[in-house]
């Protein structure tokens, strides 16, 4: 888990794209999710977005039905 260092996690992710969740700007707005490459995902994380790292295809084929 790279000591939860987000920059390192982004750089070493097995995912080609990282899901970036942007909070709604006003009360009641929905969260927006966008897929990005690791470099841009990290930049958005620094600005306050949340990140979701998907599992590798190999992992999903074995463990996710």
TIMI-2910 file (N, C-alpha, C, CB; in pm, 1 decimal, decimal comma, always signed):
<rs>
+----------+----------+----------+----------+----------+----------+----------+----------+----------+----------+----------+----------+------+
!      n_x !      n_y !      n_z !     ca_x !     ca_y !     ca_z !      c_x !      c_y !      c_z !     cb_x !     cb_y !     cb_z ! resn !
+----------+----------+----------+----------+----------+----------+----------+----------+----------+----------+----------+----------+------+
!    +81,6 !   -120,6 !     +0,0 !     +0,0 !     +0,0 !     +0,0 !    +85,6 !   +126,5 !     +0,0 !    -92,6 !     +0,1 !   +120,3 !  Unk !
!   +215,0 !   +112,4 !    -16,1 !   +304,2 !   +228,4 !    -29,4 !   +288,2 !   +328,8 !    +84,3 !   +278,7 !   +298,0 !   -161,4 !  Unk !
!   +262,2 !   +278,2 !   +205,5 !   +244,0 !   +364,5 !   +323,2 !   +138,2 !   +471,5 !   +299,6 !   +376,2 !   +430,7 !   +361,0 !  Unk !
!    +40,2 !   +439,9 !   +216,1 !    -69,9 !   +529,9 !   +180,0 !    -22,0 !   +661,2 !   +119,4 !   -154,2 !   +559,0 !   +301,7 !  Unk !
!    +91,5 !   +656,5 !    +51,3 !   +141,7 !   +772,2 !    -22,3 !    +64,8 !   +777,8 !   -154,5 !   +298,5 !   +763,1 !    -46,2 !  Unk !
!    -24,8 !   +873,4 !   -167,9 !   -115,6 !   +879,8 !   -282,5 !    -39,3 !   +897,0 !   -413,4 !   -215,0 !   +994,3 !   -264,9 !  Unk !
!    +63,7 !   +978,1 !   -415,0 !   +141,1 !   +997,2 !   -538,1 !   +202,6 !   +865,3 !   -582,9 !   +251,3 !  +1103,3 !   -517,6 !  Unk !
!   +261,1 !   +790,9 !   -490,5 !   +321,1 !   +661,6 !   -523,3 !   +215,3 !   +561,8 !   -565,8 !   +399,4 !   +607,1 !   -404,4 !  Unk !
!   +100,8 !   +561,7 !   -498,6 !     -8,1 !   +471,9 !   -538,2 !    -52,8 !   +501,0 !   -681,1 !   -127,3 !   +485,4 !   -441,5 !  Unk !
!    -63,4 !   +627,8 !   -716,4 !   -101,6 !   +664,4 !   -853,2 !     +2,8 !   +616,2 !   -953,2 !   -119,9 !   +816,7 !   -865,2 !  Unk !
!   +128,4 !   +638,8 !   -922,3 !   +235,9 !   +600,6 !  -1013,8 !   +245,7 !   +449,2 !  -1031,9 !   +368,2 !   +654,5 !   -963,3 !  Unk !
!   +211,1 !   +372,6 !   -928,9 !   +227,0 !   +227,3 !   -933,7 !    +96,5 !   +152,2 !   -953,0 !   +292,4 !   +179,9 !   -808,4 !  Unk !
!     -9,7 !   +221,1 !   -981,7 !   -139,9 !   +156,4 !   -998,0 !   -139,8 !    +63,0 !  -1118,3 !   -250,5 !   +261,4 !  -1013,2 !  Unk !
!   -204,5 !    -52,4 !  -1104,1 !   -218,5 !   -144,4 !  -1217,5 !   -332,4 !   -100,3 !  -1309,0 !   -243,0 !   -288,3 !  -1167,7 !  Unk !
!   -410,5 !     -4,0 !  -1263,8 !   -521,1 !    +47,7 !  -1344,2 !   -468,1 !   +144,8 !  -1449,0 !   -626,4 !   +117,0 !  -1254,8 !  Unk !
!   -517,5 !   +131,8 !  -1572,3 !   -478,7 !   +227,6 !  -1675,6 !   -540,0 !   +363,7 !  -1647,2 !   -521,3 !   +178,0 !  -1814,5 !  Unk !
!   -660,3 !   +362,5 !  -1592,7 !   -730,2 !   +485,2 !  -1557,6 !   -769,5 !   +478,0 !  -1410,2 !   -855,6 !   +506,7 !  -1648,5 !  Unk !
!   -764,2 !   +590,5 !  -1342,8 !   -804,2 !   +598,8 !  -1202,9 !   -934,7 !   +677,8 !  -1198,3 !   -692,2 !   +666,1 !  -1113,8 !  Unk !
!  -1030,1 !   +628,7 !  -1122,3 !  -1158,4 !   +697,9 !  -1108,3 !  -1140,4 !   +814,7 !  -1012,4 !  -1270,2 !   +600,9 !  -1057,6 !  Unk !
!  -1177,7 !   +933,0 !  -1057,6 !  -1166,5 !  +1054,6 !   -976,4 !  -1307,3 !  +1103,6 !   -946,8 !  -1081,8 !  +1165,7 !  -1049,2 !  Unk !
!  -1338,1 !  +1118,5 !   -819,1 !  -1469,9 !  +1163,3 !   -776,3 !  -1460,5 !  +1308,0 !   -730,6 !  -1525,7 !  +1073,1 !   -663,2 !  Unk !
!  -1543,0 !  +1391,3 !   -792,1 !  -1549,0 !  +1533,0 !   -755,7 !  -1674,7 !  +1558,2 !   -674,1 !  -1546,6 !  +1623,6 !   -882,0 !  Unk !
!  -1660,1 !  +1620,8 !   -557,8 !  -1779,8 !  +1651,0 !   -477,6 !  -1864,9 !  +1757,9 !   -544,5 !  -1740,0 !  +1696,8 !   -336,3 !  Unk !
!  -1993,5 !  +1756,6 !   -514,3 !  -2080,6 !  +1863,4 !   -563,2 !  -2037,5 !  +1995,7 !   -503,0 !  -2228,7 !  +1834,3 !   -529,4 !  Unk !
!  -2045,1 !  +2101,3 !   -579,4 !  -1999,3 !  +2231,9 !   -531,1 !  -2100,0 !  +2298,0 !   -439,5 !  -1970,1 !  +2323,3 !   -647,7 !  Unk !
!  -2227,7 !  +2265,2 !   -457,8 !  -2331,9 !  +2323,0 !   -373,9 !  -2403,6 !  +2211,0 !   -300,8 !  -2431,7 !  +2406,9 !   -457,9 !  Unk !
!  -2462,3 !  +2244,0 !   -190,7 !  -2535,6 !  +2144,7 !   -112,0 !  -2642,4 !  +2078,3 !   -198,7 !  -2600,1 !  +2210,2 !    +13,1 !  Unk !
!  -2641,8 !  +1947,3 !   -203,1 !  -2740,7 !  +1873,9 !   -279,9 !  -2694,5 !  +1832,2 !   -418,5 !  -2862,5 !  +1955,3 !   -292,3 !  Unk !
!  -2583,7 !  +1885,9 !   -467,1 !  -2532,6 !  +1844,0 !   -597,4 !  -2473,1 !  +1704,0 !   -586,7 !  -2426,9 !  +1944,3 !   -650,0 !  Unk !
!  -2485,0 !  +1629,5 !   -693,9 !  -2433,0 !  +1493,0 !   -695,9 !  -2282,4 !  +1492,4 !   -718,8 !  -2503,1 !  +1410,7 !   -804,3 !  Unk !
!  -2220,4 !  +1383,7 !   -675,9 !  -2078,5 !  +1362,3 !   -699,3 !  -2060,3 !  +1324,7 !   -845,9 !  -2020,9 !  +1251,7 !   -604,7 !  Unk !
!  -1954,7 !  +1374,1 !   -907,5 !  -1922,4 !  +1342,8 !  -1045,8 !  -1801,0 !  +1251,6 !  -1047,1 !  -1896,4 !  +1471,9 !  -1128,6 !  Unk !
!  -1803,1 !  +1148,7 !  -1132,0 !  -1690,7 !  +1056,4 !  -1143,6 !  -1635,1 !  +1061,0 !  -1285,7 !  -1733,7 !   +912,2 !  -1106,3 !  Unk !
!  -1502,5 !  +1072,9 !  -1295,7 !  -1434,1 !  +1079,6 !  -1424,6 !  -1311,9 !   +988,8 !  -1417,7 !  -1393,4 !  +1227,0 !  -1460,7 !  Unk !
!  -1282,9 !   +916,7 !  -1526,6 !  -1161,0 !   +836,2 !  -1534,2 !  -1047,5 !   +921,9 !  -1588,7 !  -1182,5 !   +710,4 !  -1623,3 !  Unk !
!   -929,7 !   +909,8 !  -1524,8 !   -812,9 !   +989,0 !  -1567,2 !   -687,8 !   +904,6 !  -1557,6 !   -797,9 !  +1117,0 !  -1481,3 !  Unk !
!   -582,4 !   +951,6 !  -1626,3 !   -452,8 !   +887,9 !  -1610,2 !   -397,6 !   +924,7 !  -1472,2 !   -354,3 !   +931,0 !  -1723,9 !  Unk !
!   -294,3 !   +854,0 !  -1428,6 !   -242,5 !   +869,2 !  -1292,6 !   -194,7 !  +1011,1 !  -1261,7 !   -129,1 !   +772,6 !  -1270,7 !  Unk !
!   -126,1 !  +1074,2 !  -1354,9 !    -71,6 !  +1208,0 !  -1330,8 !   -182,8 !  +1309,8 !  -1306,1 !    +14,6 !  +1252,5 !  -1449,6 !  Unk !
!   -284,2 !  +1308,5 !  -1391,0 !   -394,8 !  +1402,8 !  -1373,5 !   -479,7 !  +1369,1 !  -1251,9 !   -482,0 !  +1404,7 !  -1497,7 !  Unk !
!   -495,6 !  +1240,8 !  -1223,0 !   -572,0 !  +1200,7 !  -1104,8 !   -506,0 !  +1255,1 !   -978,3 !   -584,1 !  +1046,5 !  -1097,4 !  Unk !
!   -374,3 !  +1245,0 !   -971,1 !   -303,4 !  +1296,6 !   -853,9 !   -321,4 !  +1447,4 !   -841,0 !   -154,2 !  +1262,0 !   -862,0 !  Unk !
!   -315,3 !  +1520,1 !   -952,4 !   -334,2 !  +1665,7 !   -949,1 !   -473,2 !  +1700,9 !   -894,6 !   -315,5 !  +1726,0 !  -1090,7 !  Unk !
!   -574,5 !  +1624,9 !   -934,6 !   -710,1 !  +1650,8 !   -886,0 !   -724,2 !  +1612,8 !   -738,8 !   -812,5 !  +1573,7 !   -970,0 !  Unk !
!   -653,4 !  +1508,8 !   -695,4 !   -653,2 !  +1470,0 !   -553,9 !   -600,3 !  +1585,8 !   -468,2 !   -566,8 !  +1342,0 !   -531,9 !  Unk !
!   -493,4 !  +1648,7 !   -513,9 !   -434,3 !  +1761,7 !   -440,9 !   -536,5 !  +1874,8 !   -427,1 !   -306,4 !  +1813,1 !   -513,1 !  Unk !
!   -624,6 !  +1890,4 !   -526,4 !   -726,4 !  +1995,7 !   -523,9 !   -849,7 !  +1957,4 !   -441,7 !   -768,6 !  +2029,2 !   -665,4 !  Unk !
!   -855,4 !  +1830,2 !   -394,4 !   -966,6 !  +1791,9 !   -308,1 !  -1055,4 !  +1680,3 !   -359,4 !  -1049,4 !  +1908,4 !   -284,1 !  Unk !
!  -1024,5 !  +1623,7 !   -474,6 !  -1104,3 !  +1512,5 !   -526,7 !  -1068,1 !  +1383,3 !   -454,0 !  -1083,0 !  +1496,4 !   -679,1 !  Unk !
!  -1154,1 !  +1284,4 !   -463,8 !  -1128,5 !  +1151,7 !   -406,7 !  -1093,6 !  +1056,1 !   -519,6 !  -1251,8 !  +1099,7 !   -326,0 !  Unk !
!  -1010,5 !   +957,5 !   -489,8 !   -965,6 !   +863,0 !   -592,0 !  -1014,2 !   +722,1 !   -561,7 !   -813,1 !   +864,4 !   -602,9 !  Unk !
!  -1041,6 !   +647,0 !   -667,5 !  -1076,4 !   +505,3 !   -655,7 !   -988,4 !   +429,1 !   -752,7 !  -1229,1 !   +479,8 !   -684,7 !  Unk !
!   -913,5 !   +334,5 !   -699,0 !   -826,2 !   +251,8 !   -780,0 !   -895,7 !   +119,6 !   -806,5 !   -689,4 !   +229,9 !   -710,8 !  Unk !
!   -927,9 !    +93,6 !   -930,8 !   -990,5 !    -33,2 !   -967,2 !   -888,4 !   -145,8 !   -962,9 !  -1054,2 !    -24,2 !  -1106,8 !  Unk !
!   -936,8 !   -266,9 !   -952,0 !   -847,1 !   -382,2 !   -951,5 !   -802,2 !   -414,4 !  -1093,4 !   -916,0 !   -504,7 !   -887,8 !  Unk !
!   -698,8 !   -493,8 !  -1102,9 !   -650,2 !   -534,9 !  -1234,1 !   -749,6 !   -630,3 !  -1299,9 !   -511,6 !   -601,2 !  -1222,3 !  Unk !
!   -742,4 !   -641,8 !  -1431,3 !   -829,6 !   -733,1 !  -1505,2 !   -809,0 !   -875,7 !  -1456,4 !   -803,0 !   -723,9 !  -1656,9 !  Unk !
!   -685,0 !   -913,0 !  -1433,8 !   -654,2 !  -1048,7 !  -1387,6 !   -723,4 !  -1078,6 !  -1254,5 !   -502,1 !  -1067,0 !  -1373,1 !  Unk !
!   -719,9 !   -985,4 !  -1162,0 !   -783,8 !  -1002,7 !  -1031,8 !   -935,3 !  -1018,6 !  -1049,8 !   -752,1 !   -882,2 !   -938,9 !  Unk !
!   -995,0 !   -930,6 !  -1129,7 !  -1139,6 !   -936,6 !  -1150,9 !  -1181,7 !  -1067,9 !  -1214,4 !  -1185,0 !   -820,7 !  -1237,8 !  Unk !
!  -1103,3 !  -1118,9 !  -1308,3 !  -1139,1 !  -1243,4 !  -1374,6 !  -1143,9 !  -1360,0 !  -1277,1 !  -1041,1 !  -1273,3 !  -1485,9 !  Unk !
!  -1058,8 !  -1357,3 !  -1175,8 !  -1052,7 !  -1467,8 !  -1079,3 !  -1151,1 !  -1447,9 !   -963,7 !   -910,4 !  -1481,9 !  -1024,4 !  Unk !
!  -1158,9 !  -1326,0 !   -909,1 !  -1229,3 !  -1304,7 !   -783,6 !  -1364,4 !  -1235,1 !   -793,6 !  -1144,1 !  -1227,4 !   -695,1 !  Unk !
!  -1393,1 !  -1166,6 !   -901,8 !  -1518,6 !  -1093,1 !   -913,6 !  -1605,7 !  -1162,9 !  -1016,9 !  -1493,9 !   -944,1 !   -952,7 !  Unk !
!  -1715,9 !  -1212,5 !   -972,0 !  -1806,8 !  -1285,9 !  -1063,4 !  -1924,1 !  -1199,2 !  -1101,4 !  -1857,6 !  -1416,9 !   -998,7 !  Unk !
+----------+----------+----------+----------+----------+----------+----------+----------+----------+----------+----------+----------+------+
</rs>
